Amino acid sequence: MAEKSWRFDTLAVHHGNRPDEWLGASQAPLFLSAGHRFGSAEEMSEVFAGKKPGYVYQRMHNPTSRALEQRIEALERGAKALVTASGMAAVTNAVLTLAPAGTEIVAGKSLFLSTYLFFTRFLPRFGVTARLAEPGDPQSFKARINSKTRAVYVETIGNPAMDVPELGAICKIAHNEGVPVAVDNTLATPYLLRPIELGADVVVHSTTKFMNGHGAAVGGVVIDSGKFDYSRERFPDFGEARKRAGKLAFSDKLWREVFIILGGCQSPFHSYLTLLGIETLGLRMERHLRNAERLAAFLEDHPKVRWVNYPGLKSSKFYAVASRQFQGKGFGSLLTFGLKDQRQCFKLIRSLKLAYHLANLGDAKTLVIHPYSSQYVGFAKDAKKSLGIRPEMVRVSVGIEAVEDILEDFNQALKKV
């Protein structure tokens, strides 16, 4: 079977494997060398110039990490991927490549906490303005795009707002204005959605989450669609990158001008661990999604639960767009629900026996957190309210355990609230 016709689960297991080059090894070898030897000065010059593929120094690129990049390129239908030290390194590299000082980005306001802080507190120090739009309203993005806008940024599922933006409509609006779209696809994963197929130009992930699934490796990735035309007047600083790399101008500029300089490379060991985890991404996502739907329905019917926010419930205003966009596969495995007050939330978390109280998400294990008192503890009350962070809210990242055990755990804990 030709590799280009392989389906998702087959790509997740096989793409990027090169046993013939690896002495027959079925898994990518772990290359821990900081540097790589060249046979001549001419050869090294050609690699530095981008005229010939090769490996120079671990901070620039690594063979183990390249195998992971190739697999993610296939899963996301992208042209070029670059793995980074963390999800936030991926966001930082992508945005700093797109938005130099004096420019602006338009971002959906429902953002991962560190991304929100990066946009609202870090970027302004370097002369970049982030204008926040309503993720559920494509026209909200259009209203904020101006001559200084260099990118539109959105997440496929908001955390913890659980909103699902209509990506196709947002991409069409941005492209009509000559602006690329960057999408964080961490929560949906390419199993649920491939943003590039809906028009996205850049995709980022925290591979720490569902991509590896075991919670043992930290990493991120930036994927370039290779489709956006950076020859537009809006992007005068892309000239040299276009000459060197053509349709991969974004990847070239990111790698040379941001990634190498900031030093946010992924550890080859973490790339190796993520390669192992990604093989079961499809299988794990099936269980994550099924378990999340069951838990959401259980919580919605429980008398002690005031509300449940999950796009897979018909009560969610994002149910219709999520059903269309995710093609019936599921709705993600993150959800939030409300109790009477913060005191009850704390008592519930103390009473859970199976679920872990952890700040991470996307692990094989079911994880819970009270965002109001932890991640957002330093925010003013008005800021928390505007972001939908309520004192009575619990966030759950639903794992792949037996769903009956998950339901029993929440049921016994709710009895004690």
C-alpha angles and dihedrals in degrees: 000000000000112000093230089065096050116121127236099272093046092050090049090057103036115019113110094018113132108179091165089062094040100058089262096307112153092207126057109264118244106248107199098168114124091209140022127223122237127206094220144009089243092058093050090048091054092051093049090049091052093242094117133029117245147121124261111161133357094242088059102041141327134204095233091049090047090059089054091047092053092051092050091046088058096045093049095038089236131151099224135009131192121192119218139195094263143348090267090052087056092050092045095048093047097047096043088052092052101038121046123180114300095031136098141223129204114220135180105251094227098088141153106267098250091045089052091051091046091054099041104034110019105040095051089060087063098044099263120127123207116204111200121221135187107265093212094054116065091190088060088067092048091053091057100046114102140156091287096052113115102172146005115224128195141157121234091225119017119234116246097348092067092215119153114209120211097248099187092055093045092049091050092052093047094047092049086059092046094250127132122232124228118196132194104216097176098118098041097038120197087282090073100027141003105205093196089065088057093050105275116148101197128027127193132190140183096227086193087083127051097341092072095018098191100082092231100109134051120211150122140208139209117206123197117206091204089219107099118097108230093180089091119116089249090070108049092149092064094070099101093042090053091051091051101039111014110199090011092061092124093054092046094049092045093051098044103035104032116010099051093041097048092043097221096151122151119247109253088227091057090046088053092050091048091051088056092048097045091061089076098039094114094047093046094047091053090057095040091053096044092048093047092053091050093048093046091052091047093050093045090058096044114108094220094053113088098193142347125214112203126131090223092068117090087226090067116097087219095056095100097047092042091051090052097041097045092044095228095299095116144284108260128275100257121095140160131211137183133232128183097280146329092282091061091048091054092048091050093051091049090051098051112104103180103033116077122230098230139144093223128085137197093051123139085246125075108254132192134192140170100227096189094064099033123029093022098034092117095052122102116249093250091052091050091050093051090052093047094249105148129185091231094053128110121189120212128194101198114221135205099260120124103295091224090061092049092051093046091050094053091042094054092044093050090053088062095050 
